[in-house]
Amino acid sequence: MKVGGESKQLAVRVEESFLAAIDQKRIELSKGMGSIPSRSDIVRIALEQFLQMSGKGN
């Protein structure tokens, strides 16, 4: 995953059930990626998709 420009850090607190869902998605995506993505990768992908989707039609 490319992160353009200077990266900034964002701290997010989540419940255990949310972490479990992120970890499940990590395993799911690892089959197509060849390695297990980090939790940060999953959150980054989810935010990118959400922000792209929410920008359409708003």
C-alpha positions as CSV (number, residue, x, y, z in Angstrom):
1,M,0.0,0.0,0.0
2,K,1.3,3.4,-0.9
3,V,1.1,6.3,1.5
4,G,1.8,9.5,-0.3
5,G,3.7,12.4,1.1
6,E,4.5,12.8,4.8
7,S,2.6,10.3,6.9
8,K,0.8,11.2,10.1
9,Q,-0.2,8.9,12.9
10,L,-3.8,8.5,14.1
11,A,-4.5,6.7,17.4
12,V,-7.9,5.0,17.6
13,R,-9.4,3.1,20.6
14,V,-11.6,0.2,19.7
15,E,-13.4,-2.7,21.5
16,E,-12.1,-6.2,21.5
17,S,-14.8,-7.3,19.0
18,F,-13.6,-4.7,16.6
19,L,-10.0,-5.9,16.9
20,A,-11.2,-9.5,16.3
21,A,-13.0,-8.4,13.1
22,I,-9.8,-6.6,11.9
23,D,-7.7,-9.7,12.6
24,Q,-10.2,-11.9,10.7
25,K,-9.9,-9.5,7.7
26,R,-6.1,-9.6,7.9
27,I,-6.2,-13.4,7.5
28,E,-8.7,-13.2,4.7
29,L,-6.7,-10.6,2.8
30,S,-3.4,-12.5,3.4
31,K,-4.5,-15.2,0.9
32,G,-4.4,-12.7,-2.0
33,M,-1.5,-10.6,-0.8
34,G,1.1,-13.3,0.0
35,S,1.7,-11.9,3.5
36,I,-0.5,-10.9,6.5
37,P,-1.3,-7.1,6.4
38,S,-0.9,-5.2,9.6
39,R,-3.9,-3.9,11.6
40,S,-2.9,-0.4,10.4
41,D,-3.1,-1.6,6.8
42,I,-6.6,-2.9,7.3
43,V,-7.7,0.4,9.0
44,R,-6.1,2.4,6.3
45,I,-7.8,0.4,3.5
46,A,-11.2,0.7,5.3
47,L,-10.8,4.4,5.8
48,E,-9.8,4.9,2.2
49,Q,-12.8,3.0,0.9
50,F,-15.2,4.7,3.3
51,L,-14.0,8.2,2.4
52,Q,-14.1,7.5,-1.4
53,M,-17.6,6.1,-1.1
54,S,-18.9,8.8,1.2
55,G,-17.6,11.5,-1.2
56,K,-19.7,10.2,-4.1
57,G,-23.2,11.6,-4.2
58,N,-22.7,13.9,-1.1
